[in-house]
């Protein structure tokens, strides 16, 4: 089995809904890193010199490559990434090797066979 790493940068208020949707789309687990900061194409607004930034989370998901595109599209739809600028982004990275995921492989074997 081959895996990809999906990395999501999202407003913390949307994290739970994105995690739920990703799991329903086939993700078997995730890691959330809170209080990430980022800057998009447009600078954040300020109020008397203080930045008005929403708290962001970074979500890491190791997913099977055949399920990756569906999960990625689900995340974008639920997070409304294309509808609202600055809401978040999601990317995928190829994973050359991984250990400690034998329980995920057993669970995913049947699902992936149906997808192929």
C-alpha positions in Angstrom: 0.0 0.0 0.0 1.1 3.5 -0.8 0.2 6.5 1.4 0.0 10.3 1.0 0.1 12.9 3.7 -2.6 15.5 3.6 -1.8 18.7 5.4 -4.6 21.1 6.1 -4.3 24.7 7.4 -7.7 25.8 8.6 -9.5 28.1 11.0 -9.9 26.3 14.4 -13.7 26.9 14.3 -13.9 24.6 11.2 -11.5 21.8 12.4 -14.1 19.5 13.9 -16.4 19.6 10.8 -13.5 18.9 8.5 -12.2 16.0 10.6 -15.6 14.4 10.7 -16.0 14.8 6.9 -12.5 13.5 6.2 -13.2 10.4 8.3 -16.5 9.8 6.5 -14.5 10.1 3.2 -12.0 7.4 4.3 -9.4 9.0 6.5 -8.5 6.6 9.4 -6.9 9.1 11.7 -5.4 12.6 12.1 -3.1 14.8 14.2 -4.1 18.3 15.0 -1.6 21.0 15.8 -3.2 24.0 17.3 -2.3 27.7 17.2 -0.6 27.7 13.8 -0.1 31.1 12.1 -0.1 32.0 8.4 -0.4 34.7 5.9 -2.2 34.6 2.6 -2.2 36.8 -0.5 -3.9 39.6 1.4 -2.5 41.0 4.7 -4.7 40.6 7.8 -6.6 43.5 9.0 -5.4 45.5 11.9 -7.2 47.5 14.6 -5.0 50.2 16.1 -1.9 48.2 15.1 -3.1 44.9 16.5 -3.6 42.1 14.0 -7.1 40.6 13.9 -6.3 36.9 13.1 -8.4 33.9 13.6 -6.7 31.0 15.4 -5.7 28.3 12.9 -5.1 24.6 13.2 -2.8 22.4 11.2 -4.2 18.9 10.5 -2.0 16.0 9.4 -3.6 12.9 7.9 -1.8 9.8 6.5 -4.2 8.4 3.9 -4.1 5.6 1.3 -3.3 7.0 -2.1 -6.5 5.8 -3.8 -8.6 7.6 -1.2 -6.6 10.8 -1.1 -8.2 12.8 -3.9 -11.7 12.1 -2.5 -10.7 13.1 1.0 -8.9 16.2 -0.3 -12.0 17.3 -2.3 -14.2 16.7 0.8 -12.0 18.8 3.0 -12.1 21.7 0.4 -15.9 21.5 0.2 -16.6 21.3 3.9 -14.0 24.0 4.7 -15.4 26.2 1.9 -11.8 26.9 0.7 -12.9 28.0 -2.8 -15.8 30.1 -1.6 -14.1 32.3 1.1 -10.6 33.6 0.6 -8.3 33.0 3.6 -10.4 30.1 5.0 -7.7 27.5 4.5 -5.7 25.3 2.2 -5.1 21.6 1.9 -2.1 19.9 0.2 -1.0 16.4 -0.4 2.6 15.0 -0.2 3.8 11.6 -1.4 5.1 9.4 1.5 8.0 7.2 0.6 7.7 5.0 3.7 5.9 4.8 7.0 6.0 2.5 10.1 3.5 2.0 12.9 0.4 1.8 10.5 -0.2 -1.9 10.3 -3.6 -1.5 12.0 -4.6 1.1 9.4 -3.5 -1.2 6.6 -5.7 -4.0 7.8 -8.6 -1.7 8.1 -8.0 -0.1 4.7 -7.3 -3.3 2.7 -11.0 -4.0 2.0 -11.9 -0.4 1.3 -9.1 0.0 -1.2 -9.9 -3.2 -3.0 -13.4 -1.9 -3.6 -12.0 1.4 -4.9 -9.6 -0.3 -7.4 
